[in-house]
Amino acid sequence: MNREMYKKERQLSETAVKEVFAKGNHGTLAVNGDDGYPYAVPVNYVYDNDKIYIHSAKYGYKIDAIKKNNKVCFSAILNSRVQQDKFTAAYQSVVAFGKISFVEDESERRRILEQFIYKLSPDFIEGGMKFVDAAIGKTALLCIDVEDIKGKENMAESFDVK
């Protein structure tokens, strides 16, 4: 899990990883699926206090896999632009490993679900809070306790991080 990066010159500092990762909003959660096959699914996330939070339906393949094995990998490509003339891409990406668990504390669940609203629907806060009220009992909230996180960038062409 904690391997050295092959192209060390592209590795982001710990501070830069946290700053870049916090700005993103979607990534891929990889779990241990059936018959030894990995299962990777795109999800929205919130990064808070060095933890990754994901909301989900309470049932399904992802939930079944997590209940069997709580070790997961999470990755996100945060900025990307193909550089056709250089046969590469400018990008920033993050990969995290950790153990995932269900958030059970109601106040913590509400706080994190509200963060999703503030982050993903900032123009609809009032409606978003009503949505949280209606969905909180039907929503699974998952927390990845990050054990290792690394970021990488290739600034083939400089771009503005929003």
Wavefront OBJ file of the C-alpha trace (Angstrom):
o trace
v 0.000 0.000 0.000
v 2.655 2.533 0.932
v 4.869 2.272 -2.128
v 7.226 4.924 -3.401
v 6.058 6.818 -6.452
v 7.927 5.876 -9.628
v 8.194 9.447 -10.940
v 9.045 11.134 -7.648
v 9.500 14.514 -9.295
v 5.742 14.565 -9.954
v 4.717 13.811 -6.374
v 2.787 16.575 -4.627
v 3.662 17.644 -1.099
v 1.293 16.559 1.662
v -0.022 20.123 1.952
v -0.607 20.395 -1.804
v -2.390 17.010 -1.845
v -4.838 18.166 0.816
v -5.465 21.519 -0.891
v -6.027 20.039 -4.338
v -8.054 17.080 -3.094
v -10.366 19.263 -1.003
v -11.308 21.221 -4.150
v -12.432 18.135 -6.061
v -15.902 16.645 -5.888
v -15.881 13.290 -7.648
v -13.628 10.289 -7.743
v -13.644 6.516 -7.924
v -14.112 4.205 -4.967
v -12.573 0.755 -5.422
v -13.679 -2.098 -3.191
v -12.999 -5.828 -3.109
v -15.822 -7.316 -5.146
v -17.109 -10.794 -5.832
v -14.849 -13.676 -6.850
v -11.669 -11.666 -6.218
v -12.506 -9.005 -8.789
v -12.162 -5.349 -7.839
v -15.252 -3.176 -8.147
v -14.738 0.526 -8.828
v -17.580 3.018 -8.852
v -17.641 6.787 -9.467
v -18.899 8.777 -6.483
v -19.127 12.314 -5.131
v -17.056 13.022 -2.044
v -16.245 15.528 0.657
v -12.753 15.652 2.173
v -12.903 16.767 5.803
v -10.327 16.452 8.600
v -8.192 14.019 6.576
v -11.174 11.725 5.952
v -13.098 11.053 2.756
v -16.888 10.977 3.023
v -19.197 9.392 0.463
v -22.980 9.221 0.421
v -24.752 6.178 -0.922
v -27.922 4.172 -1.038
v -28.110 1.864 1.968
v -28.149 -1.261 -0.193
v -26.365 -2.556 -3.272
v -23.190 -4.197 -4.513
v -20.888 -1.504 -3.096
v -22.456 -1.789 0.373
v -22.307 -5.603 0.286
v -18.623 -5.492 -0.698
v -17.780 -2.996 2.073
v -19.491 -5.186 4.670
v -17.291 -8.123 3.581
v -14.006 -6.177 3.440
v -13.514 -2.606 4.614
v -10.172 -2.004 2.849
v -10.649 0.417 -0.043
v -8.820 2.584 -2.515
v -10.069 5.981 -3.648
v -8.753 7.953 -6.605
v -9.568 11.267 -8.201
v -8.325 13.127 -11.247
v -8.697 16.714 -10.194
v -7.541 18.620 -13.234
v -6.775 17.242 -16.638
v -6.070 18.565 -20.084
v -4.699 16.504 -22.986
v -1.619 18.027 -24.558
v -1.942 16.658 -28.094
v 1.302 18.116 -29.407
v 3.270 16.724 -26.444
v 1.529 13.322 -26.415
v 0.765 13.641 -22.729
v -1.660 15.311 -20.371
v -1.431 18.017 -17.753
v -3.099 16.685 -14.620
v -3.313 16.522 -10.862
v -4.465 13.270 -9.282
v -4.769 11.715 -5.856
v -4.858 8.102 -4.678
v -5.801 7.209 -1.098
v -5.921 3.914 0.768
v -7.778 3.274 3.966
v -10.561 1.540 5.790
v -14.161 2.522 5.215
v -16.907 2.533 7.803
v -20.511 3.614 8.166
v -21.103 6.936 9.914
v -23.759 6.255 12.537
v -23.714 9.420 14.674
v -26.703 11.541 13.572
v -25.059 14.913 14.188
v -21.963 13.861 12.221
v -24.149 12.494 9.414
v -26.049 15.780 9.198
v -22.867 17.868 9.302
v -21.286 15.935 6.444
v -24.451 15.790 4.319
v -24.749 19.561 4.729
v -21.156 19.882 3.513
v -22.179 18.059 0.342
v -24.880 20.704 -0.181
v -22.516 23.628 0.462
v -19.920 22.148 -1.875
v -22.044 20.769 -4.725
v -25.170 22.964 -4.642
v -24.056 26.346 -3.255
v -26.796 28.179 -5.182
v -29.538 26.043 -3.607
v -28.731 25.957 0.120
v -32.306 26.319 1.376
v -33.612 23.546 -0.873
v -30.532 21.492 -0.131
v -31.172 21.584 3.600
v -34.744 20.411 2.976
v -33.312 17.616 0.856
v -30.957 16.604 3.703
v -33.915 16.529 6.110
v -35.837 14.237 3.754
v -32.921 11.998 2.742
v -30.897 11.597 5.931
v -32.757 8.484 7.071
v -32.544 6.851 3.632
v -28.878 7.590 2.991
v -25.801 5.636 3.958
v -22.870 7.861 4.819
v -19.460 6.266 4.479
v -16.150 7.473 5.894
v -12.714 6.455 4.664
v -10.142 6.734 7.424
v -7.167 7.537 5.200
v -4.053 5.505 5.953
v -1.999 6.647 2.962
v -2.600 9.387 0.412
v -0.413 10.553 -2.424
v -0.870 13.157 -5.099
v 0.786 13.500 -8.440
v 0.895 16.181 -11.084
v 2.248 16.706 -14.535
v 2.127 20.330 -15.477
v 2.779 19.757 -19.186
v 0.927 23.015 -19.618
v 0.128 25.210 -16.702
v -3.567 25.570 -15.880
v -5.485 27.482 -13.299
v -6.799 25.349 -10.424
v -10.306 26.567 -9.585
l 1 2 3 4 5 6 7 8 9 10 11 12 13 14 15 16 17 18 19 20 21 22 23 24 25 26 27 28 29 30 31 32 33 34 35 36 37 38 39 40 41 42 43 44 45 46 47 48 49 50 51 52 53 54 55 56 57 58 59 60 61 62 63 64 65 66 67 68 69 70 71 72 73 74 75 76 77 78 79 80 81 82 83 84 85 86 87 88 89 90 91 92 93 94 95 96 97 98 99 100 101 102 103 104 105 106 107 108 109 110 111 112 113 114 115 116 117 118 119 120 121 122 123 124 125 126 127 128 129 130 131 132 133 134 135 136 137 138 139 140 141 142 143 144 145 146 147 148 149 150 151 152 153 154 155 156 157 158 159 160 161 162
